[in-house]
Amino acid sequence: MGLIKTGLKAAVFVKTAHIVHDRIERRQQAEWAAQGLPAGTAPPVPGQAPAPLPYATSGPAPAQPSILDQLTQLGDLRAAGVVTDAEFESQKARILAG
């Protein structure tokens, strides 16, 4: 009987700890949301460098294709029959307009 009682005490302890943890987490999320921070991020700790955002990329942004490259690709699409002449003219005007 002692082993069952010990197991039940452990289960109650674990469940209580889980409930307390969930309450603290909800309270922190509400506090951070009130500060305007994105969900799942904590405010920076003084003296520590801020952690990089998960969606941040490193390195330079990819270069935009030149106007000549865009027009060449559009001409290839027209030659292949993917775009009609009217679509070609409207897209060409859009590319040339910038």
N, C-alpha and C positions, 0 to 999 in steps of 0.2 A: 504494500500500500504506500510506502514511503517514496518509491520511485515514481509512481503515478502522480503523487502530490507535488513532487519536485518538478516533474515535466509540466504540470498545469501552471505552476508558479512561473516557470520560465516562459511559457506561452503568453501569460498575462503580461509579463514584463516586456516582452518583445512587442506585443500589440500596443501597449501603452506608449512605448518609445516611438513606434511608428506614427501613432496619432499625434503626439507632440511634435514630431518632425514635420508632419504635413501642415500643422497649424503654423509653425514658424515659417515654413516655406511660403504658404499663402500670404502671411503677413508681410514678408519681405517682398514678394512679387507686387503686392498692392502698394507698398511704399516706393518701390522703384518705378512703378507705373505713374505714381503721383509726381515723381521727379522727371518724368518724360523719357526715361531710358527704355530701349527696346526690350521686349520680353526675353527673359533668360539671361540678361546681363546684369552684373552687379556694378554699383558705383565704384569709381577708382579709389584705391587705397592710397592715402598720402605716403609719398616716399617710394612708391612702386611705379614702374612704367605701365601704362595702360596696355591691356592685352589687345592684340590685333582682332579686328572684326572678322567673323568667319567668312564673310563674302568679299573681303578685300583681296585684290589681286596684286601680285608683285610684278614689277617690270613695266615697261612702257605699253601704252595702249596700241592696238594694231593700227597700222597706217591705213588711211582711206585710199581706195584705188583712185588713180588719176582719171580725169575726164576722158582722156583718150582710151584708157583701159575699159571704162564703163561703156563708151560708145562702141568699141570693138566687140565687147561681149553682147551688147544689144543687137548689133548687126549679125553676129553669129546666130543669135536666137531667131532673128527674122529669117535668115537664110535656111535654118533648120525647120521653119514653119511653126515654131513654138508661139510666136507673137504675130499678130496681124500687122498690116501696114499702118493702120490707124493707131494701134497700140505703140508701134515703133515710133511714130511721129510724136505722140504725146509724151512718151518716156524720154525721147531725145530732147524735146523742149524742156522737160523737167531737169535733165542732167545739165543742159547748157545754161539754164537759169541759175544753177548753183544749188 
